[in-house]
């Protein structure tokens, strides 16, 4: 699988999302993507208890550890590359987590409007 170019929604180089826990479609810590990433794991989100409960409710339990898959389970404050569609669904339901724009892949814009990402943006550590 060949990665798409690593650019973020701000037009610059894609920043890492999380290496602890290790995230991303490629499990390289970044929200890189490719044609095989049918879920578009491109939105770098900071987990909240509210979002984790929502995700579990809609059928994707991200908080329970699954050691057989090397998955530690997520907790509030963890960075994670979310599926763009799930992020948009959470936004529409009023429980979207904050987004690290520097670490959100530009391909997220194919699903999530830029104004929605900006509305949920985490404070910019570079400012």
N, C-alpha and C positions, 0 to 999 in steps of 0.2 A: 504494500500500500504506500502510495506516495502522498506525503502531506501537501495540502494547499499552502501557498505562501502565508507566512506567519505575520499577519497584520491585524491590528485591533480596530475597533469602531471609531477611533479618533484619528486613524490614518498613519499611525506610527507602528514601530515594532511591537509585536505581541509580548506582553510581560508575563512572567510566571503567575499562575493562579494559586497552586498549593503543592508542596512536596510532602507535607505532613498534615493530613493524609495525602498520599500521592493520588493525583487526579488526572483527568483528561482521557480522551478516547485512546490515545497512544500511551497512557500512563507515564507521561514524561513531565507532569507538573504544569502543563500549559493546556489551554483550550484549543489546541490544534485540531484540525479536521481534515477530512478527505472524502472522496466520493462514497466510500464504504460506510461512513458515519451517518447512517440513516436517521438517527435521533438528533443529529446536529448538536453535539455536546459542546456548545460554543459560548455559553454565557457563564462567566466567572462570578459566582454568587457567594455571598457570605451567609452561611446558614443561620437561621433563627429557630427557636423552639416552635414558633407558630408555623413557619414554612415546613419544618420537618413533620409536624403533626398533619398538615394538609397533604403533603406528599404521601405519607402512610395511608391516609384516608382514601386517596384516589388510586392506591394500589402500588406505589413504589416506596417501600420501606427503606429509607436511607439511614435510619438511626440504629437499627439492630445489627450488631456485628455478625459477619458471615466469614469466620476464619477459613472455611473450606475454599473460599474464593479470594482470600487475602484482603478482605474488606473489614476495616476496624469498626465501622459504624460511625456516623457523623454526629456532631454535637454543635450547639450554637457557637458561632465564631469561626467554625471551619470554613475554609474556601473550598469550592467544588465546582467543576464544570457541569452545569446543568444543561439538559436538553432545552433548546430554545422554545419549543412548543410548551413544555411544562412550565417554564418561567412565565410565558405569556398567559397561560391559564391561571397561574397563581396571581399574577398582576390583576387579571380580570376579576378574580375572587377576593381581591383586597389583602392578600397575604404574601406578596412577593418579597423575597429577600433583597438586600442591597446588592448592587452590582459594582464590581471593579471594572470600570470602563477600559483601563489600560490592559487588562488581561482578558477582555471579551473579544473573541474573534470577529472579524468583519463579516463573516458569513452568517452571523446571528441576525444581521439586518435583513436577510431573506425572509425571516419569520417575525422578528420583533422590530417594530418601528423605533427609530432612534430616539424619538421623544419619550417613549416608554422607558427605554434604557436610562436616559437622562433623569427622568422622574424618580427612578429608583437607585440612582448613583450613590455609591458610598463616598464619603468625604475623600477628596483627592490628596493622597499623601505627598504629592509633589508641589502642593501650594501651601 
